[in-house]
């Protein structure tokens, strides 16, 4: 039986850390990118089709007077994931952290979901997350410092939503895959997940959002900063947390 550790390593800061964020042009991805950059991280920004928005985020995340690197890829295609990580390697710098944030969301009654609907969601929400984890880990395993991976899942991966069965399946897959990869990549690479609850942006006043906030025990909606702060802790703690999912939902999963 292992006795208590004598490792007194001080938790790290984000200063100088290279963090790749998928889906960084908008919403939670944008919030994380600007938050990490403000704390000294060197962010790498993936985007799909939102070039103009991505350029604005890159400018806001400048390092030593240069915009943050922009990396475009259609994550629904594994060949594009491979191209993305080839571009990361070509930068010639370590990859300390990965945030798998890019995702798709649709609302379709279960009896109307087609194969195309299913593939549209799962190709990005689950398949791409796996291959991004795999490719990031292949870089991180050769680094003395290892690496940290955070997968953004969803409250929908913990609770069933009747008109989002295909989406819930993809996010539940992310949560369990996170656990499997935490074992596969141990001990030098940690893999954890954050499951957000109600995190509104431009849809803040929609009835479904207001209803969700009313149900949330914390009495408020979450924010991109809430997600970024949780990810920061997972990136900077001493690495004894892996394979876990943080339900960052103000207690909504308890209702």
N, C-alpha and C positions, 0 to 999 in steps of 0.2 A: 504494500500500500504506500502511495507516495505521501511523504510528509510535506509540511507547509514550505513554500518557496521562500528563499532568501533574496530573491530578485527585487531590488529596490529601484528598478528603472522608473524614471520620471515620465509621466505621460507626455507624449509628443505634442508639438504645436503643428499647425498647418503650414507654417512658413516654409516656402520652397518646395512643398509637396506637389507632385504632378498628379492631377486628378482629371480623368476623362469622364465626361458626363454625356450620356446619350440623350437626345431630345432636349438640347440645351437652349433652344431658341425662344421658348415660351414657357409660361406658367411655372410649374415646380422646377423644371430644369433651369430656367432663367434665374429663378430665385436662389437656387443652390449655387449656380455659377458666380453670381455677383457676391453672395455671402462668403464663399470660399476665397474668392479673389481679394476681398476686403481684409481677409485674415492672412494674407500673404501667400496663398496657394497659387500655383501656376496651372490654370485650368486649360484643358483641351476640350473644345466644344464640337460635339457632333450635332449635325442637323440633317433633316431629310429634304424637305422642299422649301423651308422658310428661310431663304438666303438673306433677305433684307433684315429680318428680325435677328438672325444669327449674327450679322455684321454689327448690329447695334450692341448686342451682348458682348461680342468680342472687343469692341471699343471700350466698353465699360469695365472689362476685365483685363485691361492692358497690363503688361509686365515690362518694366524698364523702357517704357515709351512705345512698345510694340503691341498691337492688338493680339489678343489670345488666338492661338491657332484654330482655324476652322476646318473641320473634316466632314465632308458630305458623304452619305451612304444611304441606300435604300435597305434598311435592316430586314425587310421581308425576304431578302435573297441572301443565302449563306455566302455566296461568292462576294457580295458587297460587304458583308461582315469581315471577310478575309482581307479585302482591299482596305477597309478602314484600319485594321490593325497593322497591315503592312505600312500604311502611312504613319501610324503611331511609332512603329519601330524606326522608320526612316528619319524621324526627328532626332534620333540618337540620344535620347534622354531616358532616365528611368520612368516607369509607370508605377506610382505608389498606390493609387486608389482608382477604383472604377465605380461609377454610379450607373446602374442600368435603370434609366428613367423613361426612355422612349416607350410609348404604349399607344394602343388604339382602344376606343370605347364606342360601342354601339348598343342600342336598346332595341331588342327584337323579341317578341314572344317566342317561347321555346318551340312551339309547334310550327313556327314559320322560318326557323333558322335553316339555311341551306348550307351545302358543303362550302360554297364560296364565302358565305358569312363566317363560318367556322374558321376557315383558313385565313381569312382577312385578319381576324383577331389573333389567332394562335401563332401565325407566322412571325409576328412582332412581339407579342406579349410573352410568349414562352420559348419558341424555337430560337429567336434572336437572342434572348437573354442567356440561354444555355451557351450558344456559340460565342457570345461576347465574354461570358465568364471563362470559357475554355481558353480563348485567345489571350485574354488578359493574364490568366494564370500562367500560361506558357512564357510570358514575359517576366512575370513576378517571381517565378520559381528560380530563376537564374540570378536574382538579386539577393545580396546578403540580408537586406532588410525585409524580404518577402513582400507582402502587399495586403491590401484590404479591399474587399468587394462589398458593395451594398446594393441590393436589388429592391427597387420600389414595387411593392405588391399592391394590396388594396384591402380595405375592409371587406370588399366583395370576395376575397379569397378566404375569409373567415366566416362570413355570414352569407346565406343564400338569398339572392335577389331574383324574384320570379321572372322578370323580363330581361335578365342578363345572364342566363345560365351559361352561355358560351363564354362570356367574359369572366364570370366567377370561376369556371373551370380553368381558364388560363392563369388566373391569379393564384388560385389554390395550388396549381402546378408550380408556380414560382416559389411559393412558400415551402413546399416539400422538396423541391429541387435545391433550394438554398441549404436545407439540412443535409442532403446527400453530398453536395459539393463541399460543404464545410468539412465533412469527413474525408472526401477525396483529396482536397487540397491542403489538409493539415500537415504539419503544424505551423508553417510559416505564412500561410495565406488564410485570413479569416473571411468568412462569407456570412453575411447577415441580411436581414430584410426589414424594411419599414412598411407597415400597412396603414396608409393614411385613411382618415375618415372623411368628413366634409371639409374640403379645401377649395373654396370657391374663388373664382377670378372674375371674369366678365359676367358670369351667370349668377352673381351673388344674390340678386333679388328674385330669382325664379322660385315659384312656390315649393318645388321639391327640395331646393336648397334651404329655404326658410324652415320647412318642416323638419329637415334633418338637424338643423341647428337647435330647434326647439326640443328635440329628443336627446340632444347631447348633454350628458351630466355636467360637463364643464361650463355649459351655458354660453358657449361661443363656437364659432367656426375655427378651424385651424388655418394656418398660413404657410406659405412657402418657407418662411424663416423657421417655423416649428420643425419642418422636415429637415432643413439644412442643419439646425442645431443638433438634431438626433444623429444625423449622418456624421457630423463633426465629432461627436463623442465616439461613435463607432470607429472612426479613423484615428483617433488620438489616444484611446485607452490602451492599456498595456497588452491587449491582444488575448485576454482570457475569455472573451465573449465571442462565440462563433456558433453558427447554425441556429440563431435565434431570430424571432420576428417580433418587432416592437409594434404593437397596435397603437399608432399615434392618432387617436381619434377622440380625445376628450372623454373617454369612457363609453362611447357609443356602442361598442361591442358587448357591453354589459346589459344593455337595455333589452 
